[in-house]
Amino acid sequence: MSSKLQLDVRVSRGTAPLYLCELCKPCTDSRLRSKSRGDFIIPRTRLRFTDRAFAVSAPSAWNSLPIDICDFSSEATFKKHLKTFLFRVTFN
């Protein structure tokens, strides 16, 4: 899960390769709260098997994070707080 989140950080900041940026589309509807949060659009799927694809699982993992973790400006700070968050979720 954390490698997908690290890629989402790069996608949201525009430093990821182009093919990954094309798979993760940011929410663009200005009326939605998710645009101000920086969420990605999760494509609809009909099969459970396709829910494991990067284009579906990476945006859903990013959107499930608390807003305070997603707002860090540096990638190192994001990774530090992500690791703490994942340890808390796992061991509590």
VOPAGU-2260 file (C-alpha; in pm, 1 decimal, decimal comma):
REM VOPAGU-2260
SITE   aa  ch    i         X         Y         Z
SITE  MET   A    0       0,0       0,0       0,0
SITE  SER   A    1     275,1     248,6      85,2
SITE  SER   A    2     447,4     224,3    -255,5
SITE  LYS   A    3     119,9     321,3    -425,1
SITE  LEU   A    4      86,4     614,1    -187,0
SITE  GLN   A    5     440,1     729,3    -260,7
SITE  LEU   A    6     357,1     722,6    -631,3
SITE  ASP   A    7      39,4     919,5    -561,1
SITE  VAL   A    8     248,2    1186,8    -391,3
SITE  ARG   A    9     457,8    1216,9    -705,1
SITE  VAL   A   10     147,2    1218,4    -924,1
SITE  SER   A   11     -21,8    1489,8    -716,8
SITE  ARG   A   12     292,6    1704,4    -730,5
SITE  GLY   A   13     351,2    1638,4   -1101,8
SITE  THR   A   14     688,8    1464,6   -1063,5
SITE  ALA   A   15     574,9    1113,6   -1163,7
SITE  PRO   A   16     618,8     970,8   -1513,0
SITE  LEU   A   17     353,7    1075,9   -1761,6
SITE  TYR   A   18     193,9     731,4   -1793,4
SITE  LEU   A   19     121,2     729,0   -1418,7
SITE  CYS   A   20     -17,1    1081,3   -1427,6
SITE  GLU   A   21    -257,6     970,5   -1698,5
SITE  LEU   A   22    -384,3     682,4   -1481,9
SITE  CYS   A   23    -456,3     900,5   -1177,0
SITE  LYS   A   24    -686,6    1187,5   -1264,8
SITE  PRO   A   25    -746,8    1460,6   -1003,7
SITE  CYS   A   26   -1101,3    1556,6    -914,8
SITE  THR   A   27   -1190,3    1865,0   -1120,2
SITE  ASP   A   28   -1549,4    1944,4   -1017,1
SITE  SER   A   29   -1519,9    2267,1    -817,5
SITE  ARG   A   30   -1844,3    2201,8    -630,2
SITE  LEU   A   31   -1709,8    1891,6    -460,8
SITE  ARG   A   32   -1520,3    1885,1    -134,5
SITE  SER   A   33   -1283,1    1627,2    -282,6
SITE  LYS   A   34   -1131,4    1888,7    -518,3
SITE  SER   A   35   -1021,3    2105,9    -229,0
SITE  ARG   A   36    -878,9    1797,3     -55,0
SITE  GLY   A   37    -674,6    1697,8    -360,6
SITE  ASP   A   38    -848,3    1363,6    -412,7
SITE  PHE   A   39    -829,1    1154,5    -727,6
SITE  ILE   A   40   -1118,4    1016,4    -930,5
SITE  ILE   A   41   -1171,2     644,6    -872,7
SITE  PRO   A   42   -1285,9     476,5   -1195,3
SITE  ARG   A   43   -1592,3     253,5   -1169,9
SITE  THR   A   44   -1538,9    -114,6   -1225,2
SITE  ARG   A   45   -1776,0    -405,3   -1263,8
SITE  LEU   A   46   -1543,8    -682,3   -1150,2
SITE  ARG   A   47   -1364,3    -731,1    -820,0
SITE  PHE   A   48   -1056,2    -838,3   -1014,5
SITE  THR   A   49   -1016,5    -494,4   -1173,3
SITE  ASP   A   50   -1029,5    -324,3    -832,3
SITE  ARG   A   51    -667,3    -433,6    -786,4
SITE  ALA   A   52    -543,6    -239,4   -1089,8
SITE  PHE   A   53    -317,4      58,7   -1023,3
SITE  ALA   A   54    -566,3     302,5   -1178,0
SITE  VAL   A   55    -825,8     200,0    -916,2
SITE  SER   A   56    -629,4      99,4    -606,1
SITE  ALA   A   57    -382,0     389,6    -598,1
SITE  PRO   A   58    -645,0     667,1    -604,2
SITE  SER   A   59    -858,0     486,2    -345,6
SITE  ALA   A   60    -554,8     444,0    -115,9
SITE  TRP   A   61    -467,4     814,2    -153,9
SITE  ASN   A   62    -826,0     925,9     -92,9
SITE  SER   A   63    -843,4     719,4     227,2
SITE  LEU   A   64    -557,2     911,2     391,0
SITE  PRO   A   65    -628,9    1189,0     641,3
SITE  ILE   A   66    -596,2    1538,9     496,6
SITE  ASP   A   67    -312,1    1638,6     729,9
SITE  ILE   A   68     -83,8    1368,5     586,3
SITE  CYS   A   69    -147,9    1464,4     221,9
SITE  ASP   A   70     -64,7    1833,4     268,6
SITE  PHE   A   71     309,2    1810,2     336,3
SITE  SER   A   72     529,3    1995,4      90,8
SITE  SER   A   73     829,6    1764,3     102,0
SITE  GLU   A   74     825,5    1397,8      12,0
SITE  ALA   A   75    1051,1    1304,9     305,9
SITE  THR   A   76     808,8    1459,9     556,2
SITE  PHE   A   77     517,2    1285,1     386,1
SITE  LYS   A   78     693,8     947,3     408,7
SITE  LYS   A   79     773,3     999,4     776,6
SITE  HIS   A   80     412,4    1083,2     866,4
SITE  LEU   A   81     275,6     809,1     640,2
SITE  LYS   A   82     490,9     550,3     816,2
SITE  THR   A   83     367,7     671,0    1155,9
SITE  PHE   A   84       6,4     664,1    1036,0
SITE  LEU   A   85      35,8     311,7     894,6
SITE  PHE   A   86     196,9     182,0    1215,9
SITE  ARG   A   87     -84,5     337,0    1420,4
SITE  VAL   A   88    -352,7     183,4    1198,5
SITE  THR   A   89    -186,1    -157,4    1199,2
SITE  PHE   A   90    -100,7    -191,2    1568,0
SITE  ASN   A   91    -401,5     -25,2    1735,2
